Structure formats: structure tokens, C-alpha cells
Amino acid sequence: MSTPDDSVAPAPPTGTSNPWPLWQWFKRICDWIAALSPSGATEYDTGWVDLPLMNGWSVASGLTLRVRRVGREVSIEGRVSGGSAGTVTELPAPMRPTQTRTQIVVSGGHSGSPSFTSVSISAAGTISANTGTTPNIIATWFV
């Protein structure tokens, strides 16, 4: 797969020797753009998709846990509360990272003395919070 950094767009037709139609050049441009899309991607932009919560977790502060894929970039955002430690939700297969990611996120108090917890996003798509607090889940990765 080519990327915008290592690919060169087809040049427009020039000169008068053996010119080819503009529609043919346009098709070559469309094919070139399609080649920049990730292999196996069925949609370039999925839009935000709400994730179903498990194990007693619920939406906190009106910030629904949701995920979005644009090309190869996947982003997740939201805030959850009330659950027990463990699985918060699962990601759809096309949005899962290639390896497990663990990150420290702000949790609980946000004024004066915030607390922190870790959130793991596995290659199997499971998102887990290591405490039963109120984690803000914000992450981006490439698939």
C-alpha cells in the first residue's frame, strides 16, 4: 500500500504526441487515491460509533464512549463510571489495535486533586479499566 509520503500522483497528459483522454487521466487519479486507502477498509470514515458498556459501567458526565475509524487511524473517546474493574466494552474487529495498549488516564476528581488509573485496549478488542473509578478514555492508534 502506498502512502501520501511515498506515492506520486499520475501526471496530467501533456504534449501532442499520443495524447490520451482526460477521463482516462481522471480514472488513474481515482485509482491512485483508492490505493492509498488501507487494505481491507470498507469505509474511509465510519463516523462516531457508540460502544455498548458491560459489567455495570455507564456513561458519565454525558460523554458517551464511542469509537471512529478514518482510514487507518482509530480514535476512542468517552467517560464511564460505576463499573467493577474489568471489561468496559469491546471494539468492533476493524478497529482493534495490532497489539495491546495500556495508558494512564485521569480518573475521579478533576478539580484540585485528580486521580489516575490505567486503561488497557487489547488486540482482541477488549477495553478494560483497572479500577472501578470514573476514567476518561481518550486514545488514538493505527490499524
N, C-alpha and C positions, 0 to 999 in steps of 0.2 A: 504494500500500500504506500502510495506517495503521501507526502505532507506538503503543506504550502511552502515549507522551507527548502524542500529538496526537489520540487517539481517545477517544470516550466510550462506555462500555458502555450497552447498552439498559437503560432504566429498567424496573423491575418494574411490572406492572399495578396501578393504584390507582383508587380510587373505584368507584362502582357504575354509572356511565353507560358503556354499551357495553364491559363487561369482556371480556377475551379469555383463553383458557385458559392455564394455567400451562405446558403442554407447548409452546405457541407461543412463549412468552417464553424457555423453555429453548432452543428451536431458534434463536432470534435471538441468544442468548448464544453458542451453539456457532458460528454463522456469523460473529459478530464476532471470536471467538478465531481462527478459521481465516483471517480477513482480515489478522490480524497476522503470519501466517507469511510468509516470503519467497516471492516469486513464483518458481515453478518448483521449490520444495523438495518432494522426495518423502518426506522423513523429517525430523521435527523434531530428533531426536538420533540420529546414526549410531552412537554408541558409538565406542570407540577402534578404529581400523583400522591394522594393521601395514603398513608400506610396504616393498616389495621393494628391496633395495640393489643397486647397479650398480657397475661399474668397480673391483672389488676391495674396496669398502667393506664393513665388517662391524659387527655390534653390539658396542659397547664397554661394559664395566662392567655388563652385563646390562640396559642401558637401551635397549630396542628403539625404533627410530624409528617413530613412529605419529602418526596424524592423527585429528581428531574435528571434526565439524560439529554445532553446536547452533543451530538457526535459521539466522541469517546469520553467526554467529561461528565461525571456524575456528581451531583450535589445533593446534600440532605440538610434539612433544617427543621427545627421544631423544639418544643419543650414539653416534657412529660412529668407526671408526678403520681404518687400513690401506689406504685407497684412494689413488688418484692424484688430483691436482687435477682438478676437472671434475664431471660429473654424479654425484650421490649417489643420487637417486631421482627419480620423477615422481609428482605428485599426481593423484588422480582429478579429472576435469573439474569436478564440482560444488564442489570445494574449492579451486580455484585463485583467487589474488588477481586483482583487476582490473588491477593494474599491478605491475611488478617491484619487489620489496622487497629491500634489501640491509641486513644488520645485522652488527654486530660481536658475536662470541660468544667465550666463554672456550674455550681450546683447550690441550691438552697439560697441563703441570704445574699442579696446583691447590693445592699446599701451598707457601707461601712466595713463589714467583715464577711466577704463572700467565702464560701467553702468550695472545695473542688472534689471531683470524683473522676473515675475513668470510664470510658465507653469503648467497647470493642465492636468492630464490624468484621465479621468473618468472611472468608472466601465462599462459605456455604450460604451467606446472606443473612445470618443471624446477627441482630444488633442487641447487645447485652449491656446493661448498666450494672456496675459492681456494687452499688448501694441502692437503698430504697428512697433516695432523696429526690430532688427535682432537677435533673440535668438538662442543660441547654445542649442540644445535639446539633452541631454545625460541622460539616465536613465536605471535602471535595476530593475526588480521586479520578483516575483514568482507567478505562477498561480496554 
